[in-house]
Amino acid sequence: MTADFFPKSNSDGFTGWRCEADFLEVSGFLLTELHPSSIAISDGAIDFAYTVEDDTVTRSYALERDTAGRITAFVHPDGARTEVVR
C-alpha cells in the first residue's frame, strides 16, 4: 500500500498532516513538541520514526485486517488495541 502525506493548516496557524491511501484516510493536528521525522506504511503496520537527541526511535502500530483486507483494529506500541468502527 502506498500513501500520500501532505501538510494541512487551519485558520489559527496550526500545521498538521493528512494521509490518504487505498483503505486509510487520516487527517488531524498533532499538538506536541516532538513530531515524526518519517512515517512508513506497510500492509501490516504504520511506523512513526522520531529523532530524539541523536537517536532514531520508532513507534509501530500493527494493523489487523479481516478476510476482505479491511483494517479492523490497530495495536499500539504498548499493546493496547483499538477497534475500527465503521
C-alpha positions in Angstrom: 0.0 0.0 0.0 1.3 3.5 -0.8 0.2 6.6 1.0 0.4 10.3 0.3 1.2 12.7 3.1 0.8 16.4 2.7 0.6 19.4 5.1 -2.6 20.8 6.4 -3.1 24.2 8.1 -6.0 25.7 9.8 -7.1 29.4 10.4 -5.3 29.5 13.8 -1.9 28.9 12.1 -1.5 25.3 13.3 0.1 23.0 10.8 -0.8 19.3 10.8 -0.8 16.5 8.2 -3.2 14.5 6.1 -2.6 10.9 4.9 -4.6 9.2 2.1 -4.1 5.6 0.9 -6.2 2.8 -0.5 -8.0 1.9 2.7 -6.8 4.7 5.0 -7.6 8.3 5.4 -6.2 10.2 8.4 -6.4 13.9 9.0 -5.6 16.0 12.0 -3.4 18.3 14.0 -0.9 16.9 16.5 -0.1 19.3 19.3 3.2 18.1 20.6 6.8 19.2 20.8 8.0 16.1 19.0 6.8 15.4 15.5 7.7 12.3 13.5 10.7 12.7 11.2 9.3 10.0 8.9 6.2 7.8 8.6 6.1 4.4 6.8 3.0 2.4 6.0 3.0 -1.3 5.1 0.3 -3.8 4.8 0.8 -4.8 8.4 1.8 -1.6 10.3 2.2 2.1 10.4 5.6 3.1 11.7 6.4 6.6 13.1 10.1 7.4 13.4 11.3 10.2 15.8 14.6 11.8 16.3 15.4 12.0 20.0 18.7 13.7 20.7 20.9 11.9 18.2 19.0 8.6 18.1 16.1 7.4 15.9 13.2 5.9 17.9 10.4 4.1 16.0 6.9 3.5 17.3 5.0 0.9 15.3 1.2 0.4 15.2 0.3 -3.1 14.0 -2.8 -3.3 11.7 -5.3 -6.1 12.0 -7.4 -6.9 8.9 -10.5 -9.0 8.1 -10.6 -11.6 5.3 -11.6 -8.8 2.8 -8.4 -6.9 3.7 -10.2 -4.0 5.6 -8.4 -2.7 8.7 -10.5 -3.8 11.7 -8.1 -2.7 14.5 -4.7 -1.4 15.3 -2.4 -2.3 18.2 -0.4 0.5 19.9 3.3 0.1 20.8 2.3 -0.6 24.4 0.0 -3.4 23.4 -3.4 -1.6 23.8 -5.8 -2.4 20.9 -8.2 0.0 19.2 -11.0 -1.4 17.1 -12.0 0.5 13.9 -15.7 1.2 13.8 -17.4 1.7 10.5 
